[in-house]
Amino acid sequence: MDLIKATVKKSTLIILPLTILTALIDWDTTGLKIAGLFGRPGLFPSSIIIGGILGLANLKGLSWGLDSLLGTYRANTRLVFLSLIRLFVVFSIIISLALLRLINLLGLLTGMSVVFMVLIVEAIRTAKKQM
């Protein structure tokens, strides 16, 4: 199975139950006051999904950038340009959602971290298979 496809599949299998689990928590009455420091605590579950989507979209953008690297002789300039555009888009989305108070930054970080950890585990697993 392709590394990107495996990462998307396994990240989804972790993010969705995590979102359901955090949706069952009454954030206003629990002792988890730290979630309120990063935005409205009630937005924590939806922020996990948004973080996961942004993490997976960023991973797919990185994959497209590396694919374009293999086909041209001016790949370094193109790769840097595409990486900067991707970074600007992700940063703009996060800042816009934070300014509009539509996300909880801790939840967003949780969703993106899940994708990153699954990617690391899948990369190690793929590398071991190829040895």
DSSP file (Angstrom, degrees, kcal/mol; ACC not computed):
  #  RESIDUE AA STRUCTURE BP1 BP2  ACC     N-H-->O    O-->H-N    N-H-->O    O-->H-N    TCO  KAPPA ALPHA  PHI   PSI    X-CA   Y-CA   Z-CA
    1    1 A M              0   0    0      0, 0.0     2,-0.0     0, 0.0     0, 0.0   0.000 360.0 360.0 360.0 142.1    0.0    0.0    0.0
    2    2 A D     >  -     0   0    0      1,-0.1     4,-2.7     4,-0.0     5,-0.2  -0.305 360.0-124.5 -63.8 145.8    1.2    3.5   -0.8
    3    3 A L  H  > S+     0   0    0      1,-0.2     4,-2.2     2,-0.2     5,-0.2   0.899 110.0  47.2 -61.2 -43.2    2.6    5.5    2.1
    4    4 A I  H  > S+     0   0    0      2,-0.2     4,-2.6     1,-0.2    -1,-0.2   0.931 113.3  48.1 -65.9 -45.1    0.3    8.4    1.6
    5    5 A K  H  > S+     0   0    0      1,-0.2     4,-2.5     2,-0.2    -2,-0.2   0.907 112.5  48.8 -63.1 -41.1   -2.8    6.2    1.3
    6    6 A A  H  X S+     0   0    0     -4,-2.7     4,-2.5     1,-0.2     5,-0.3   0.894 111.5  50.0 -65.4 -38.9   -1.9    4.2    4.4
    7    7 A T  H  X S+     0   0    0     -4,-2.2     4,-2.3    -5,-0.2     5,-0.2   0.915 111.7  47.6 -65.4 -42.9   -1.3    7.4    6.3
    8    8 A V  H  X S+     0   0    0     -4,-2.6     4,-2.1     2,-0.2    -2,-0.2   0.933 114.4  46.9 -63.0 -45.8   -4.7    8.8    5.3
    9    9 A K  H  X S+     0   0    0     -4,-2.5     4,-1.8     1,-0.2    -2,-0.2   0.936 116.9  41.0 -63.8 -48.0   -6.5    5.6    6.1
   10   10 A K  H  X S+     0   0    0     -4,-2.5     4,-0.9     2,-0.2    -1,-0.2   0.847 112.9  54.0 -73.7 -33.0   -4.9    5.1    9.5
   11   11 A S  H >X S+     0   0    0     -4,-2.3     4,-3.3    -5,-0.3     3,-0.6   0.913 109.4  49.3 -64.2 -41.1   -5.1    8.8   10.5
   12   12 A T  H 3X S+     0   0    0     -4,-2.1     4,-2.0     1,-0.2    -2,-0.2   0.889 106.9  55.1 -63.8 -39.2   -8.8    8.7    9.7
   13   13 A L  H 3< S+     0   0    0     -4,-1.8    -1,-0.2     1,-0.2    -2,-0.2   0.695 117.0  37.2 -69.1 -17.7   -9.2    5.6   11.8
   14   14 A I  H <X S+     0   0    0     -4,-0.9     4,-1.8    -3,-0.6    -2,-0.2   0.824 115.6  50.7 -96.4 -42.3   -7.6    7.4   14.8
   15   15 A I  H  X S+     0   0    0     -4,-3.3     4,-2.5     1,-0.2     5,-0.2   0.901 106.3  53.6 -67.7 -42.4   -9.0   10.9   14.3
   16   16 A L  H  X S+     0   0    0     -4,-2.0     4,-2.3    -5,-0.2    -1,-0.2   0.945 112.6  41.3 -63.8 -49.1  -12.7   10.0   14.0
   17   17 A P  H  > S+     0   0    0      0, 0.0     4,-2.7     0, 0.0    -1,-0.2   0.889 114.7  53.8 -64.0 -35.2  -12.9    7.9   17.2
   18   18 A L  H  X S+     0   0    0     -4,-1.8     4,-2.4     2,-0.2    -2,-0.2   0.901 109.4  48.5 -62.8 -39.9  -10.8   10.6   19.0
   19   19 A T  H  X S+     0   0    0     -4,-2.5     4,-1.8     2,-0.2    -1,-0.2   0.918 112.0  48.1 -65.4 -44.1  -13.3   13.3   17.9
   20   20 A I  H  X S+     0   0    0     -4,-2.3     4,-1.0     2,-0.2    -2,-0.2   0.912 111.9  50.6 -63.0 -41.7  -16.3   11.2   19.0
   21   21 A L  H >< S+     0   0    0     -4,-2.7     3,-0.6     1,-0.2     4,-0.4   0.919 112.4  45.3 -62.9 -44.4  -14.6   10.6   22.4
   22   22 A T  H >< S+     0   0    0     -4,-2.4     3,-0.7     1,-0.2    -1,-0.2   0.757 106.1  61.3 -73.4 -22.8  -13.8   14.3   22.9
   23   23 A A  H 3< S+     0   0    0     -4,-1.8    -1,-0.2     1,-0.2    -2,-0.2   0.769  97.9  58.9 -71.2 -24.2  -17.3   15.3   21.8
   24   24 A L  T << S+     0   0    0     -4,-1.0     2,-0.4    -3,-0.6    -1,-0.2   0.626  87.1  94.8 -78.7 -13.1  -18.7   13.2   24.7
   25   25 A I  S <  S-     0   0    0     -3,-0.7     2,-1.2    -4,-0.4     3,-0.1  -0.639  75.1-136.2 -82.7 133.3  -16.8   15.3   27.3
   26   26 A D    >>  -     0   0    0     -2,-0.4     4,-1.3     1,-0.2     3,-1.0  -0.763  22.1-169.7 -86.2  97.4  -18.6   18.3   28.8
   27   27 A W  T 34 S+     0   0    0     -2,-1.2    -1,-0.2     1,-0.3     9,-0.1   0.704  76.3  59.3 -67.1 -22.1  -15.8   20.8   28.5
   28   28 A D  T 34 S+     0   0    0      1,-0.2    -1,-0.3    -3,-0.1    -2,-0.0   0.783 112.8  34.8 -79.2 -26.2  -17.5   23.4   30.7
   29   29 A T  T <4 S+     0   0    0     -3,-1.0    -2,-0.2     3,-0.0    -1,-0.2   0.587  98.3  91.6-106.2 -11.3  -17.8   21.3   33.9
   30   30 A T  S  < S-     0   0    0     -4,-1.3    -5,-0.0     2,-0.1    -3,-0.0  -0.323  83.4-115.1 -80.8 167.6  -14.6   19.2   33.7
   31   31 A G  S    S+     0   0    0      1,-0.1     2,-1.9    -2,-0.1     3,-0.2   0.305  84.0 110.8 -83.0   9.8  -11.4   20.1   35.3
   32   32 A L    >   +     0   0    0      1,-0.2     3,-0.9    -5,-0.1     4,-0.4  -0.463  30.7 152.2 -85.8  67.9   -9.7   20.4   31.9
   33   33 A K  G >   +     0   0    0     -2,-1.9     3,-0.9     1,-0.2     4,-0.5   0.696  57.3  75.8 -71.7 -19.6   -9.3   24.2   32.0
   34   34 A I  G >  S+     0   0    0      1,-0.3     3,-1.1    -3,-0.2     4,-0.4   0.820  85.6  62.9 -64.9 -29.5   -6.2   24.1   29.8
   35   35 A A  G X  S+     0   0    0     -3,-0.9     3,-0.9     1,-0.3    -1,-0.3   0.820  97.5  58.4 -64.5 -29.2   -8.4   23.5   26.7
   36   36 A G  G X  S+     0   0    0     -3,-0.9     3,-0.8    -4,-0.4    -1,-0.3   0.663  91.7  68.8 -74.1 -16.2  -10.0   26.9   27.3
   37   37 A L  G <  S+     0   0    0     -3,-1.1    -1,-0.2    -4,-0.5    -2,-0.2   0.701 101.1  47.1 -73.4 -18.3   -6.7   28.7   27.0
   38   38 A F  G <  S-     0   0    0     -3,-0.9    67,-2.7    -4,-0.4     2,-0.3   0.196 128.8 -59.2-110.2  14.5   -6.5   27.9   23.3
   39   39 A G  S <  S-     0   0    0     -3,-0.8    -1,-0.4    65,-0.2    65,-0.2  -0.797  92.0 -20.7 133.6-176.4  -10.0   28.9   22.2
   40   40 A R    >   -     0   0    0     63,-0.4     3,-1.7    -2,-0.3     4,-0.2  -0.472  55.6-142.0 -65.7 125.0  -13.5   27.9   23.1
   41   41 A P  G >  S+     0   0    0      0, 0.0     3,-1.7     0, 0.0    -1,-0.2   0.799  96.9  65.8 -60.8 -29.4  -13.4   24.4   24.6
   42   42 A G  G 3  S+     0   0    0      1,-0.3     4,-0.3     2,-0.1    -2,-0.1   0.701  95.5  58.6 -66.2 -17.9  -16.6   23.3   22.9
   43   43 A L  G <> S+     0   0    0     -3,-1.7     4,-2.1     1,-0.2    61,-0.5   0.400  76.3  99.6 -90.3   2.4  -14.8   23.6   19.5
   44   44 A F  H <> S+     0   0    0     -3,-1.7     4,-1.5     1,-0.2    -1,-0.2   0.916  80.8  47.7 -57.7 -48.1  -12.1   21.0   20.5
   45   45 A P  H  > S+     0   0    0      0, 0.0     4,-1.4     0, 0.0     3,-0.3   0.934 114.7  44.7 -62.1 -45.4  -13.7   18.0   18.7
   46   46 A S  H  > S+     0   0    0     -4,-0.3     4,-2.2     1,-0.2    -2,-0.2   0.832 109.3  57.9 -68.2 -29.4  -14.2   19.9   15.4
   47   47 A S  H  X S+     0   0    0     -4,-2.1     4,-2.6     2,-0.2    -1,-0.2   0.819 100.4  57.1 -69.0 -30.1  -10.8   21.4   15.7
   48   48 A I  H  X S+     0   0    0     -4,-1.5     4,-2.2    -3,-0.3    -1,-0.2   0.926 108.9  46.0 -64.0 -43.5   -9.3   17.9   15.8
   49   49 A I  H  X S+     0   0    0     -4,-1.4     4,-2.5     2,-0.2    -2,-0.2   0.923 113.0  49.0 -64.8 -44.2  -11.0   17.1   12.4
   50   50 A I  H  X S+     0   0    0     -4,-2.2     4,-2.6     1,-0.2    -2,-0.2   0.913 111.6  49.8 -62.4 -42.6   -9.8   20.4   10.9
   51   51 A G  H  X S+     0   0    0     -4,-2.6     4,-2.4     2,-0.2    -1,-0.2   0.892 111.0  49.6 -62.5 -40.4   -6.3   19.8   12.1
   52   52 A G  H  X S+     0   0    0     -4,-2.2     4,-2.5     2,-0.2    -2,-0.2   0.908 111.3  48.5 -64.7 -42.3   -6.3   16.3   10.6
   53   53 A I  H  X S+     0   0    0     -4,-2.5     4,-2.6     2,-0.2    -2,-0.2   0.921 113.0  47.6 -64.3 -43.8   -7.6   17.6    7.3
   54   54 A L  H  X S+     0   0    0     -4,-2.6     4,-2.4     2,-0.2    -2,-0.2   0.899 112.5  49.9 -64.4 -39.6   -5.0   20.3    7.2
   55   55 A G  H  X S+     0   0    0     -4,-2.4     4,-2.0     2,-0.2    -2,-0.2   0.913 113.7  44.7 -64.4 -42.9   -2.2   17.8    8.1
   56   56 A L  H  X S+     0   0    0     -4,-2.5     4,-2.4     2,-0.2    -2,-0.2   0.884 113.3  50.4 -70.0 -37.8   -3.4   15.4    5.4
   57   57 A A  H  X S+     0   0    0     -4,-2.6     4,-2.4     2,-0.2    -2,-0.2   0.899 110.8  49.9 -65.3 -39.4   -3.7   18.2    2.8
   58   58 A N  H  X S+     0   0    0     -4,-2.4     4,-2.2     2,-0.2    -2,-0.2   0.896 110.4  50.2 -64.5 -40.3   -0.2   19.4    3.7
   59   59 A L  H  X S+     0   0    0     -4,-2.0     4,-2.1     2,-0.2    -2,-0.2   0.908 110.9  48.7 -63.8 -42.5    1.1   15.9    3.3
   60   60 A K  H  X S+     0   0    0     -4,-2.4     4,-2.3     2,-0.2    -2,-0.2   0.893 110.5  51.6 -65.2 -39.6   -0.5   15.5   -0.1
   61   61 A G  H  X S+     0   0    0     -4,-2.4     4,-2.3     2,-0.2    -2,-0.2   0.884 108.8  50.7 -63.4 -38.8    0.9   18.9   -1.2
   62   62 A L  H  X S+     0   0    0     -4,-2.2     4,-2.2     2,-0.2    -2,-0.2   0.898 109.1  51.6 -64.0 -40.3    4.3   17.7   -0.1
   63   63 A S  H  X S+     0   0    0     -4,-2.1     4,-2.1     2,-0.2    -2,-0.2   0.912 110.2  48.2 -63.1 -43.2    3.9   14.6   -2.2
   64   64 A W  H  X S+     0   0    0     -4,-2.3     4,-2.1     1,-0.2    -2,-0.2   0.901 110.6  52.2 -63.7 -40.2    2.9   16.6   -5.3
   65   65 A G  H  X S+     0   0    0     -4,-2.3     4,-1.1     1,-0.2    -2,-0.2   0.902 110.8  46.5 -63.0 -41.0    5.9   18.9   -4.8
   66   66 A L  H  X S+     0   0    0     -4,-2.2     4,-1.1     2,-0.2    -1,-0.2   0.846 109.0  55.4 -70.9 -33.4    8.3   15.9   -4.6
   67   67 A D  H  X S+     0   0    0     -4,-2.1     4,-0.5     1,-0.2     3,-0.4   0.891 107.6  49.3 -64.0 -38.4    6.7   14.3   -7.6
   68   68 A S  H >X S+     0   0    0     -4,-2.1     4,-0.7     1,-0.2     3,-0.6   0.777 102.9  63.4 -71.3 -24.3    7.3   17.5   -9.6
   69   69 A L  H 3< S+     0   0    0     -4,-1.1     3,-0.4     1,-0.2    -1,-0.2   0.852  98.4  55.0 -64.7 -34.9   10.9   17.5   -8.4
   70   70 A L  H 3< S+     0   0    0     -4,-1.1    -1,-0.2    -3,-0.4    -2,-0.2   0.686 106.2  50.3 -76.1 -17.9   11.6   14.2  -10.2
   71   71 A G  H << S+     0   0    0     -3,-0.6     2,-0.3    -4,-0.5    -1,-0.2   0.594 101.7  54.5-101.1 -10.2   10.5   15.4  -13.6
   72   72 A T    ><  -     0   0    0     -4,-0.7     3,-0.5    -3,-0.4     6,-0.0  -0.820  64.0-136.3-127.5 162.4   12.3   18.7  -14.3
   73   73 A Y  T 3  S+     0   0    0     -2,-0.3     3,-0.3     1,-0.2    -1,-0.1   0.690 107.4  54.5 -86.5 -19.6   15.8   20.0  -14.3
   74   74 A R  T 3> S+     0   0    0      1,-0.2     4,-1.7     2,-0.1    -1,-0.2  -0.192  71.1 130.0-100.9  39.8   14.8   23.2  -12.5
   75   75 A A  H <>  +     0   0    0     -3,-0.5     4,-3.2     1,-0.2     5,-0.2   0.826  59.8  61.7 -67.7 -32.9   13.2   21.2   -9.7
   76   76 A N  H  > S+     0   0    0     -3,-0.3     4,-2.2     1,-0.2    -1,-0.2   0.934 107.9  42.7 -62.8 -45.4   14.9   23.1   -6.8
   77   77 A T  H  > S+     0   0    0      2,-0.2     4,-2.4    -3,-0.2    -1,-0.2   0.918 116.8  48.0 -64.8 -43.5   13.3   26.4   -7.7
   78   78 A R  H  X S+     0   0    0     -4,-1.7     4,-2.9     2,-0.2     5,-0.2   0.910 111.4  50.1 -64.6 -42.8    9.9   24.8   -8.3
   79   79 A L  H  X S+     0   0    0     -4,-3.2     4,-2.3     2,-0.2    -1,-0.2   0.913 111.9  47.4 -63.7 -43.2   10.0   22.8   -5.1
   80   80 A V  H  X S+     0   0    0     -4,-2.2     4,-2.3    -5,-0.2    -1,-0.2   0.924 113.5  48.6 -63.6 -43.9   10.9   25.9   -3.0
   81   81 A F  H  X S+     0   0    0     -4,-2.4     4,-2.3     1,-0.2    -2,-0.2   0.939 113.5  45.6 -62.1 -48.3    8.1   27.9   -4.7
   82   82 A L  H  X S+     0   0    0     -4,-2.9     4,-2.5     1,-0.2    -1,-0.2   0.868 112.5  51.8 -64.7 -36.1    5.5   25.1   -4.2
   83   83 A S  H  X S+     0   0    0     -4,-2.3     4,-2.5    -5,-0.2    -1,-0.2   0.903 110.4  47.9 -67.0 -40.5    6.6   24.6   -0.6
   84   84 A L  H  X S+     0   0    0     -4,-2.3     4,-2.5     2,-0.2    -2,-0.2   0.900 112.3  48.9 -67.1 -39.9    6.3   28.3    0.2
   85   85 A I  H  X S+     0   0    0     -4,-2.3     4,-2.5     2,-0.2    -2,-0.2   0.932 112.6  48.2 -63.5 -45.0    2.9   28.5   -1.5
   86   86 A R  H  X S+     0   0    0     -4,-2.5     4,-2.5     1,-0.2     5,-0.2   0.917 112.4  48.7 -61.4 -43.8    1.7   25.5    0.5
   87   87 A L  H  X S+     0   0    0     -4,-2.5     4,-2.6     1,-0.2    -1,-0.2   0.908 111.4  50.1 -62.5 -42.5    3.1   26.9    3.8
   88   88 A F  H  X S+     0   0    0     -4,-2.5     4,-2.5     2,-0.2    -2,-0.2   0.905 111.4  48.5 -62.8 -42.4    1.3   30.3    3.1
   89   89 A V  H  X S+     0   0    0     -4,-2.5     4,-2.3     2,-0.2    -2,-0.2   0.940 114.3  44.4 -65.5 -47.2   -2.0   28.6    2.3
   90   90 A V  H  X S+     0   0    0     -4,-2.5     4,-2.3     1,-0.2    -2,-0.2   0.924 115.5  48.3 -63.2 -44.4   -1.9   26.4    5.5
   91   91 A F  H  X S+     0   0    0     -4,-2.6     4,-2.7    -5,-0.2     5,-0.2   0.906 111.2  50.6 -62.5 -42.2   -0.8   29.4    7.6
   92   92 A S  H  X S+     0   0    0     -4,-2.5     4,-2.6    -5,-0.2    -1,-0.2   0.899 110.3  49.4 -63.4 -41.6   -3.5   31.6    6.2
   93   93 A I  H  X S+     0   0    0     -4,-2.3     4,-2.4     2,-0.2     5,-0.2   0.932 113.1  46.4 -63.8 -45.3   -6.2   29.1    6.9
   94   94 A I  H  X S+     0   0    0     -4,-2.3     4,-2.3     2,-0.2    -2,-0.2   0.935 114.7  46.3 -64.5 -46.3   -5.0   28.6   10.5
   95   95 A I  H  X S+     0   0    0     -4,-2.7     4,-2.8     2,-0.2     5,-0.2   0.918 113.0  50.2 -63.0 -43.3   -4.8   32.3   11.2
   96   96 A S  H  X S+     0   0    0     -4,-2.6     4,-1.9    -5,-0.2    -2,-0.2   0.931 112.8  45.5 -61.6 -46.0   -8.2   33.0    9.6
   97   97 A L  H  <>S+     0   0    0     -4,-2.4     5,-2.7    -5,-0.2     6,-0.6   0.873 114.1  49.5 -65.8 -36.2   -9.9   30.3   11.6
   98   98 A A  H ><5S+     0   0    0     -4,-2.3     3,-1.0    -5,-0.2    -2,-0.2   0.910 110.7  49.0 -69.4 -41.7   -8.2   31.5   14.8
   99   99 A L  H 3<5S+     0   0    0     -4,-2.8    -2,-0.2     1,-0.3    -1,-0.2   0.850 112.1  48.5 -66.7 -33.4   -9.1   35.1   14.3
  100  100 A L  T 3<5S-     0   0    0     -4,-1.9    -1,-0.3    -5,-0.2    -2,-0.2   0.466 110.8-126.6 -82.5  -1.0  -12.7   34.2   13.6
  101  101 A R  T < 5 +     0   0    0     -3,-1.0    -3,-0.2    -4,-0.2    -2,-0.1   0.883  69.6 131.4  55.7  44.3  -12.6   32.0   16.8
  102  102 A L      < +     0   0    0     -5,-2.7     2,-0.3    -6,-0.1    -4,-0.2   0.417  61.3  46.4-102.0  -1.3  -13.8   29.0   14.9
  103  103 A I  S    S-     0   0    0     -6,-0.6     2,-0.6    -5,-0.1   -63,-0.4  -0.925  70.2-130.3-137.0 160.9  -11.2   26.6   16.2
  104  104 A N     >  -     0   0    0    -61,-0.5     4,-2.2    -2,-0.3     3,-0.4  -0.976  22.6-146.6-106.5 120.1   -9.5   25.6   19.4
  105  105 A L  H  > S+     0   0    0    -67,-2.7     4,-2.3    -2,-0.6     5,-0.2   0.808  96.9  55.1 -63.1 -31.3   -5.7   25.7   18.7
  106  106 A L  H  > S+     0   0    0    -71,-0.2     4,-1.9     2,-0.2    -1,-0.3   0.894 109.4  47.6 -67.4 -39.3   -5.0   22.7   21.0
  107  107 A G  H  > S+     0   0    0     -3,-0.4     4,-2.3     2,-0.2    -2,-0.2   0.895 111.2  51.3 -66.1 -40.5   -7.5   20.6   19.1
  108  108 A L  H  X S+     0   0    0     -4,-2.2     4,-2.2     1,-0.2    -2,-0.2   0.916 110.6  48.4 -61.8 -43.9   -6.0   21.7   15.8
  109  109 A L  H  X S+     0   0    0     -4,-2.3     4,-2.2     1,-0.2    -1,-0.2   0.867 109.4  54.0 -64.5 -36.7   -2.5   20.8   17.1
  110  110 A T  H  X S+     0   0    0     -4,-1.9     4,-2.0     2,-0.2    -2,-0.2   0.934 109.4  47.1 -63.3 -46.7   -3.9   17.4   18.2
  111  111 A G  H  X S+     0   0    0     -4,-2.3     4,-1.6     1,-0.2    -2,-0.2   0.906 114.4  46.1 -62.8 -42.9   -5.3   16.6   14.8
  112  112 A M  H  X S+     0   0    0     -4,-2.2     4,-2.1     1,-0.2    -1,-0.2   0.864 111.0  53.6 -68.6 -35.1   -2.1   17.6   13.0
  113  113 A S  H  X S+     0   0    0     -4,-2.2     4,-2.8     2,-0.2     5,-0.2   0.868 104.0  55.3 -67.6 -36.6    0.0   15.7   15.5
  114  114 A V  H  X S+     0   0    0     -4,-2.0     4,-2.5     2,-0.2     5,-0.2   0.936 109.3  47.1 -60.7 -45.9   -2.0   12.5   14.9
  115  115 A V  H  X S+     0   0    0     -4,-1.6     4,-2.3     1,-0.2    -2,-0.2   0.919 112.9  49.5 -61.8 -43.3   -1.2   12.7   11.2
  116  116 A F  H  X S+     0   0    0     -4,-2.1     4,-2.1     2,-0.2    -2,-0.2   0.921 112.3  46.8 -63.4 -44.3    2.5   13.4   11.8
  117  117 A M  H  X S+     0   0    0     -4,-2.8     4,-2.4     1,-0.2    -1,-0.2   0.903 112.3  49.5 -66.6 -40.8    2.8   10.4   14.2
  118  118 A V  H  X S+     0   0    0     -4,-2.5     4,-2.7    -5,-0.2     5,-0.2   0.897 109.7  52.9 -64.4 -39.0    1.0    8.1   11.9
  119  119 A L  H  X S+     0   0    0     -4,-2.3     4,-2.4    -5,-0.2    -2,-0.2   0.917 109.6  48.2 -61.8 -43.7    3.2    9.2    9.0
  120  120 A I  H  X S+     0   0    0     -4,-2.1     4,-2.3     2,-0.2    -2,-0.2   0.929 113.3  47.1 -62.5 -46.0    6.4    8.5   11.1
  121  121 A V  H  X S+     0   0    0     -4,-2.4     4,-2.4     1,-0.2    -2,-0.2   0.918 114.2  47.1 -63.4 -43.8    5.1    5.0   12.1
  122  122 A E  H  X S+     0   0    0     -4,-2.7     4,-2.5     2,-0.2    -1,-0.2   0.871 110.7  52.3 -67.1 -36.5    4.1    4.2    8.5
  123  123 A A  H  X S+     0   0    0     -4,-2.4     4,-2.4    -5,-0.2    -1,-0.2   0.913 111.6  46.3 -65.5 -42.0    7.4    5.4    7.1
  124  124 A I  H  X S+     0   0    0     -4,-2.3     4,-2.2     2,-0.2    -2,-0.2   0.919 113.2  49.5 -64.9 -43.3    9.3    3.2    9.6
  125  125 A R  H  X S+     0   0    0     -4,-2.4     4,-1.7     1,-0.2    -2,-0.2   0.904 112.6  47.3 -62.9 -42.0    7.1    0.2    8.8
  126  126 A T  H  X S+     0   0    0     -4,-2.5     4,-1.6     1,-0.2    -1,-0.2   0.894 110.8  51.9 -66.4 -40.4    7.6    0.8    5.0
  127  127 A A  H  X S+     0   0    0     -4,-2.4     4,-0.7     1,-0.2    -2,-0.2   0.886 108.3  51.3 -64.6 -38.5   11.4    1.1    5.4
  128  128 A K  H >< S+     0   0    0     -4,-2.2     3,-0.6     1,-0.2    -1,-0.2   0.871 108.1  52.6 -66.7 -35.9   11.6   -2.1    7.4
  129  129 A K  H 3< S+     0   0    0     -4,-1.7    -1,-0.2     1,-0.2    -2,-0.2   0.842 106.9  52.8 -66.6 -32.8    9.6   -4.0    4.7
  130  130 A Q  H 3<        0   0    0     -4,-1.6    -1,-0.2     1,-0.2    -2,-0.2   0.603 360.0 360.0 -81.4 -10.9   12.0   -2.8    2.0
  131  131 A M    <<        0   0    0     -4,-0.7    -1,-0.2    -3,-0.6    -2,-0.1   0.473 360.0 360.0 -80.0 360.0   15.1   -4.0    3.9
